[in-house]
C-alpha cells in the first residue's frame, strides 16, 4: 500500500465525522476553531502536493471545504439554515 493511499483512507475518516455538524441546523462551532482547522489543512495540503502525492491532497481539500462550510453556516449560534 502506498503512502498516498494510506493518507487518503485516513483523511476519508474525517468526512463522515464532520457531516453531522454541517447538516445540523442547530450545530455551533466557534469560527476560530473552524478557521484554525482550515489553515492547518491548507498547510497539510501544500505539503502533500509538494511531496508529489495526488489522492490525499484531493481528499484533504474536500475536508477543508467542509470546514469552510462549517465556518460559514455553523459559526454563529442560530445561524442561517
C-alpha positions in Angstrom: 0.0 0.0 0.0 1.4 3.4 -1.0 1.6 6.3 1.4 -0.8 8.3 -0.7 -3.5 5.6 -0.4 -2.9 5.3 3.4 -3.1 9.0 3.9 -6.2 9.2 1.7 -8.0 6.5 3.7 -7.0 8.2 6.9 -8.3 11.5 5.8 -11.6 10.0 4.5 -12.5 9.1 8.1 -12.9 12.8 8.9 -15.6 13.4 6.3 -18.5 11.4 7.9 -17.4 12.8 11.2 -17.9 16.3 10.0 -21.1 15.9 8.1 -23.5 15.8 11.2 -22.1 19.2 12.2 -22.5 20.6 8.8 -26.0 19.3 8.3 -27.4 20.0 11.8 -29.0 23.5 11.7 -28.6 23.8 15.4 -24.9 22.9 15.5 -22.4 25.6 16.5 -18.7 25.6 16.1 -16.8 28.7 17.0 -15.3 30.4 14.0 -11.9 30.4 15.5 -12.0 26.6 15.7 -13.0 26.1 12.1 -10.6 28.8 10.8 -7.6 27.2 12.5 -8.7 23.8 11.0 -8.8 25.3 7.5 -5.4 26.9 7.9 -3.9 23.7 9.2 -5.4 21.6 6.5 -4.1 24.1 3.9 -0.6 23.7 5.2 -1.0 19.9 5.1 -2.4 20.0 1.5 0.6 22.1 0.3 3.0 19.6 1.9 1.2 16.6 0.4 1.3 18.3 -3.1 5.0 19.2 -2.5 5.7 15.5 -1.7 4.2 14.5 -5.1 1.1 12.8 -3.7 -2.1 13.1 -5.7 -5.1 11.4 -3.9 -4.5 12.6 -0.4 -4.4 16.3 -1.2 -7.7 15.9 -3.1 -9.4 14.3 -0.1 -7.8 16.8 2.3 -9.2 19.6 0.1 -12.7 18.1 0.4 -12.3 18.1 4.2 -11.1 21.7 4.1 -14.1 22.7 2.0 -16.4 21.1 4.6 -14.6 23.1 7.4 -15.1 26.3 5.3 -18.9 25.5 5.1 -18.9 24.9 8.8 -17.2 28.3 9.3 -19.9 30.0 7.1 -23.0 28.2 8.2 -22.3 26.9 11.7 -20.1 29.8 13.1 -22.9 31.7 14.7 -25.5 30.4 17.2 -28.8 30.2 15.4 -27.1 31.0 12.1 -28.5 30.6 8.6 -30.1 27.3 7.7 
